[in-house]
């Protein structure tokens, strides 16, 4: 987004903040009209690294949300725009690769995803790294998640009690393939309780659940971690 557009948007956000009746329908129409006239740009301008572009994103949140929420969403987007390339799915729009980033309350159409975001292996240097664990890590880092998952399943057949590092990488493989439902089933049915109680496994699972917007289960896992920490401190 051009620096002048950013400045105008900040002015608009400040006006919204001080207008106590901003949630009024007429005020909403006025502010959206201002945004359309002075800030919004057509998607073909090619100037934004994100899709939808910052101006389109702003138009979405200003039309869909109350202004306090819209301001937070837009400020967050402006901070993130063009950064941390590896943390976003990619989409191909008008012949250009863009980082796919919709407002968090909207569903992202699967057909928009040109290349899913990449994941990398987790390594716990407190554990001895044998050749199998290093091979699994290499496969994950090469984004060959199916092959890595196959190796983990093969290892689990011979060694039912897997190290925490391998279980974390198993969840990463599920995310890389897009098998989130299978990950939840495997976690619930096959992961030992001792592994579930480790922060490494728990936080990887929470990240997966957040991507699925399964906040209830994520909160449940987080509460269990807090309970265990409190018991240890006591």
FIKE-410499 format. One line per 2 residues: number of its first residue (from 1); their letters; for each residue x, y, z of C-alpha. Coordinates in Angstrom, 1 decimal. Example, Ala and Ser with C-alpha at 12.3 -4.5 7.8 and 13.67 -1.06 7.14 Angstrom:
BEGIN
1) AS) 12.3/-4.5/7.8 | 13.7/-1.1/7.1;
//
This chain:
BEGIN
1) XX) 0.0/0.0/0.0 | 1.3/3.5/-0.9;
3) XX) 2.4/5.7/2.0 | -0.3/8.3/1.2;
5) XX) -3.0/5.6/1.3 | -1.6/4.4/4.7;
7) XX) -1.8/8.0/6.0 | -5.3/8.5/4.8;
9) XX) -6.4/5.2/6.3 | -4.9/6.1/9.6;
11) XX) -6.8/9.4/9.6 | -10.0/7.6/8.8;
13) XX) -9.4/5.1/11.6 | -8.8/8.0/14.0;
15) XX) -12.0/9.6/13.0 | -13.8/6.4/13.5;
17) XX) -12.3/6.0/17.0 | -13.6/9.4/18.1;
19) XX) -17.1/9.0/16.6 | -19.2/7.4/19.3;
21) XX) -22.0/6.7/16.9 | -19.8/4.9/14.3;
23) XX) -21.9/1.7/14.5 | -24.9/3.6/13.2;
25) XX) -26.0/2.5/9.7 | -25.7/6.0/8.2;
27) XX) -22.2/6.5/9.7 | -21.3/3.1/8.3;
29) XX) -22.4/4.1/4.8 | -20.5/7.4/5.1;
31) XX) -17.2/5.7/6.1 | -17.4/3.0/3.5;
33) XX) -18.1/5.7/0.9 | -14.9/7.5/2.1;
35) XX) -13.0/4.3/1.9 | -14.2/3.5/-1.6;
37) XX) -13.4/7.0/-2.9 | -10.0/7.7/-1.4;
39) XX) -8.4/4.4/-0.4 | -9.8/1.5/-2.3;
41) XX) -7.9/0.4/-5.4 | -8.8/-2.2/-8.1;
43) XX) -7.3/-5.6/-7.7 | -5.5/-5.2/-11.0;
45) XX) -3.1/-2.6/-9.7 | -0.6/-5.3/-8.8;
47) XX) 0.9/-3.2/-6.0 | 0.2/-5.4/-3.0;
49) XX) 2.0/-8.6/-2.0 | -1.2/-10.0/-0.4;
51) XX) -4.5/-11.3/-1.8 | -6.9/-9.7/-1.3;
53) XX) -4.9/-6.5/-1.5 | -4.8/-4.2/1.6;
55) XX) -7.4/-1.9/0.1 | -9.8/-4.8/-0.7;
57) XX) -9.1/-6.3/2.7 | -10.0/-2.9/4.3;
59) XX) -13.2/-2.7/2.3 | -14.2/-6.2/3.4;
61) XX) -13.7/-5.5/7.1 | -15.3/-2.0/7.0;
63) XX) -18.4/-3.4/5.4 | -18.6/-6.6/7.6;
65) XX) -17.6/-5.4/11.0 | -18.2/-2.7/13.6;
67) XX) -15.5/0.0/13.3 | -13.5/-0.9/16.4;
69) XX) -13.1/-4.5/15.1 | -12.5/-3.2/11.5;
71) XX) -9.7/-0.9/12.8 | -8.0/-3.7/14.6;
73) XX) -8.2/-6.0/11.6 | -6.9/-3.4/9.2;
75) XX) -4.1/-2.2/11.5 | -3.0/-5.9/11.9;
77) XX) -3.0/-6.4/8.1 | -1.0/-3.2/7.5;
79) XX) 1.7/-4.4/9.9 | 1.8/-7.9/8.3;
81) XX) 1.6/-6.9/4.7 | 4.5/-8.3/2.6;
83) XX) 6.3/-10.0/5.6 | 6.9/-13.6/6.7;
85) XX) 6.4/-15.1/3.3 | 6.6/-18.7/4.6;
87) XX) 3.6/-18.3/6.9 | 1.0/-17.9/4.2;
89) XX) -0.6/-20.1/1.5 | 0.1/-18.7/-1.9;
91) XX) -2.4/-17.9/-4.6 | -2.0/-17.1/-8.3;
93) XX) -4.0/-14.0/-9.3 | -3.7/-12.2/-12.6;
95) XX) -0.5/-14.0/-13.3 | 1.1/-12.9/-10.0;
97) XX) 1.9/-14.9/-6.9 | 0.3/-13.4/-3.9;
99) XX) 0.2/-14.3/-0.2 | -3.3/-15.5/0.6;
101) XX) -4.7/-13.7/3.6 | -8.5/-13.3/4.2;
103) XX) -10.0/-11.7/7.3 | -10.0/-14.4/10.0;
105) XX) -13.8/-14.6/10.2 | -14.1/-15.6/6.5;
107) XX) -13.7/-19.0/4.9 | -10.8/-19.2/2.3;
109) XX) -11.9/-21.0/-0.8 | -9.7/-24.0/-1.3;
111) XX) -9.4/-23.4/-5.1 | -7.6/-20.1/-4.3;
113) XX) -4.6/-22.0/-2.9 | -1.9/-22.2/-5.5;
115) XX) 0.8/-23.5/-3.2 | 0.2/-24.4/0.5;
117) XX) 2.6/-22.9/3.1 | 5.6/-25.0/3.9;
119) XX) 6.5/-26.7/7.2 | 9.8/-27.7/8.6;
121) XX) 10.9/-30.5/10.9 | 11.0/-30.1/14.7;
123) XX) 14.3/-31.2/16.3 | 14.7/-31.8/20.1;
125) XX) 18.4/-31.6/20.7 | 17.9/-33.1/24.1;
127) XX) 17.2/-36.4/22.4 | 19.8/-38.5/20.7;
129) XX) 19.4/-38.0/16.9 | 19.7/-41.4/15.3;
131) XX) 19.8/-42.0/11.5 | 16.0/-42.7/11.3;
133) XX) 15.1/-39.5/13.1 | 17.5/-37.5/10.9;
135) XX) 16.0/-39.1/7.8 | 12.5/-38.2/8.9;
137) XX) 13.6/-34.6/9.5 | 15.2/-34.4/6.1;
139) XX) 12.0/-35.6/4.4 | 9.9/-33.0/6.3;
141) XX) 12.4/-30.3/5.4 | 12.1/-31.3/1.8;
143) XX) 8.3/-31.0/2.1 | 7.9/-34.7/1.3;
145) XX) 5.3/-35.1/4.1 | 3.7/-38.3/2.8;
147) XX) 7.1/-40.1/2.7 | 8.0/-38.8/6.1;
149) XX) 4.6/-40.0/7.5 | 5.2/-43.4/6.0;
151) XX) 8.6/-43.6/7.7 | 7.0/-42.6/11.0;
153) XX) 4.3/-45.2/10.7 | 6.9/-47.8/9.8;
155) XX) 9.0/-46.8/12.8 | 5.9/-46.9/15.0;
157) XX) 5.2/-50.5/14.0 | 8.6/-51.6/15.2;
159) XX) 8.8/-49.2/18.1 | 5.3/-48.4/19.5;
161) XX) 6.6/-45.8/22.0 | 7.9/-43.0/19.8;
163) XX) 10.1/-40.1/21.0 | 8.3/-36.8/21.4;
165) XX) 10.2/-35.3/18.5 | 8.8/-37.9/16.1;
167) XX) 5.3/-37.4/17.3 | 5.6/-33.6/16.8;
169) XX) 6.9/-34.2/13.3 | 3.9/-36.6/12.7;
171) XX) 1.5/-33.7/13.4 | 3.6/-31.5/11.1;
173) XX) 3.2/-34.1/8.3 | -0.5/-34.2/8.8;
175) XX) -0.6/-30.4/8.4 | 1.6/-30.4/5.4;
177) XX) -0.6/-33.0/3.6 | -3.8/-31.3/4.8;
179) XX) -5.0/-34.3/6.9 | -6.1/-32.3/9.9;
181) XX) -9.1/-34.6/10.7 | -6.8/-37.6/10.6;
183) XX) -4.4/-35.7/12.9 | -7.1/-35.2/15.5;
185) XX) -8.1/-38.8/15.4 | -4.5/-40.1/15.7;
187) XX) -3.8/-37.6/18.6 | -7.0/-38.6/20.5;
189) XX) -6.8/-42.4/19.9 | -3.1/-43.3/19.6;
191) XX) -0.9/-40.6/21.2 | 0.2/-41.7/24.7;
193) XX) -0.9/-39.5/27.6 | 2.7/-38.8/28.6;
195) XX) 3.3/-37.3/25.1 | 0.1/-35.2/25.1;
197) XX) 1.2/-33.6/28.4 | 4.5/-32.3/26.8;
199) XX) 4.4/-28.7/25.6 | 6.1/-29.7/22.3;
201) XX) 3.2/-32.0/21.3 | 0.5/-29.9/22.8;
203) XX) 1.5/-26.6/21.2 | 1.9/-28.3/17.8;
205) XX) -1.6/-29.7/18.2 | -3.0/-26.3/19.3;
207) XX) -1.5/-24.7/16.1 | -3.2/-27.3/14.0;
209) XX) -6.6/-26.8/15.8 | -6.3/-23.0/15.3;
211) XX) -5.9/-23.5/11.6 | -9.2/-25.5/11.7;
213) XX) -10.8/-22.9/13.9 | -11.5/-25.6/16.5;
215) XX) -10.9/-23.2/19.4 | -12.8/-25.3/21.9;
217) XX) -10.5/-28.3/21.7 | -7.4/-26.0/21.5;
219) XX) -8.5/-24.2/24.7 | -9.1/-27.6/26.4;
221) XX) -5.5/-28.7/25.6 | -4.1/-25.3/26.7;
223) XX) -6.0/-25.6/30.0 | -4.5/-29.1/30.6;
225) XX) -1.0/-27.7/30.1 | -1.7/-24.9/32.6;
227) XX) -3.1/-27.4/35.1 | 0.0/-29.6/34.8;
229) XX) 2.3/-26.5/35.2 | 0.5/-25.4/38.3;
231) XX) 0.8/-28.9/39.8 | 4.6/-28.9/39.1;
233) XX) 5.0/-25.4/40.7 | 3.1/-26.5/43.8;
//
